Amino acid sequence: MGVDSAGDFAETAKRDSRFQAPGSGLIALADEPDPWDVLLERIEQEQARMMARHRWND
């Protein structure tokens, strides 16, 4: 699944605590085995939620 926009990408990443630095912005934590797979997983989950909301509102 792709990301609709850079804003969606950033918002999804901001909600994932694994990509947060205390008092800072978005970072990928060094102790994650594959931070990009983690981020992709979160993006896909968020897109699934967005699609479900869209279907619910139709």
Helices and strands as residue ranges (DSSP letters): H 6-15, G 17-19, H 35-57
